[in-house]
Amino acid sequence: MPGPIARVFALKVDGKPMLVFEAFNATEAQQLCKERWLREDLISQKSNGSPLCSPTSKLSVRYASVEESAFFNHAAQTAKPSDDMVLAYLVEPDSETQAD
């Protein structure tokens, strides 16, 4: 008997789709919104000079569209092997330019 099948979900920040990821159900996907590490990661990253998220942003999830699912599948196939969860960003992050 096959195990549960993961579905692709989109994480929205203040209503804007920001990234896609896999989860086995909507409850598990919603749990990602409560993860402190994710919010901190989104706050620290920028796109077009603006943080992807603020400390007060509303995070929510929905099932990914067909296009978003295809985007995730491509990202997952090209990701380096790892035990980490694959998060495929739908926005282009600014390049990391840090001064020491």
C-alpha positions in Angstrom: 0.0 0.0 0.0 1.6 3.3 -1.0 2.2 6.0 1.5 0.8 9.5 1.6 1.5 11.7 -1.4 2.9 15.2 -0.9 1.2 18.1 -2.5 2.7 21.4 -3.5 1.6 24.5 -1.6 2.3 28.2 -2.0 3.2 30.4 0.9 1.7 33.9 0.7 3.2 36.9 2.5 0.5 39.6 2.9 -1.5 38.0 0.1 1.5 37.7 -2.4 2.7 34.2 -3.3 6.3 34.1 -2.2 7.5 30.5 -2.3 6.3 27.0 -3.0 7.0 23.8 -1.0 5.7 20.3 -0.4 3.5 19.1 2.4 1.3 16.0 2.9 -1.8 18.1 3.8 -3.0 21.6 4.4 -2.6 21.3 8.2 1.1 20.4 7.8 1.5 23.2 5.2 -0.1 25.8 7.6 2.3 24.8 10.3 5.1 26.3 8.2 3.6 29.7 8.7 4.3 29.4 12.5 8.0 28.6 12.1 10.2 31.3 13.5 13.1 30.4 11.2 11.1 30.9 8.1 9.9 34.4 9.1 13.5 35.3 10.0 14.7 34.0 6.7 12.0 36.0 4.8 12.8 39.2 6.8 16.5 38.8 6.1 16.1 38.4 2.3 15.3 41.2 -0.1 13.8 41.5 -3.6 14.1 44.8 -5.4 15.6 46.3 -2.2 12.6 45.4 0.0 12.5 42.6 2.6 10.3 39.7 1.5 8.5 39.9 4.8 8.1 42.1 7.9 7.7 41.0 11.5 4.0 41.8 11.2 3.3 40.3 7.8 0.5 37.8 7.5 1.7 34.4 6.3 -0.8 32.0 4.8 -0.8 29.0 2.5 -2.9 27.7 -0.4 -2.6 24.8 -2.9 -0.1 25.8 -5.6 -1.3 26.5 -9.1 -0.3 24.2 -11.9 2.4 26.6 -13.0 3.7 27.0 -9.4 3.7 23.2 -9.0 5.8 22.8 -12.2 8.1 25.5 -10.9 8.6 23.7 -7.6 9.1 20.3 -9.3 11.9 21.8 -11.5 13.5 23.4 -8.5 13.3 20.2 -6.5 14.9 18.2 -9.3 17.8 20.6 -9.6 18.4 21.2 -5.9 21.4 19.7 -4.2 20.7 16.5 -2.3 19.8 17.4 1.3 17.6 16.5 4.2 16.4 20.1 4.2 12.9 21.0 3.0 13.0 22.4 -0.6 11.6 26.0 -0.7 11.4 27.4 -4.2 11.1 31.2 -4.2 8.7 32.7 -6.7 10.3 36.1 -6.4 13.9 36.9 -7.5 15.9 37.6 -4.4 18.5 40.4 -4.5 22.1 39.1 -4.9 23.9 38.8 -1.6 26.4 41.7 -1.4 27.7 42.0 2.1 30.5 44.3 3.1 32.9 42.9 5.8 
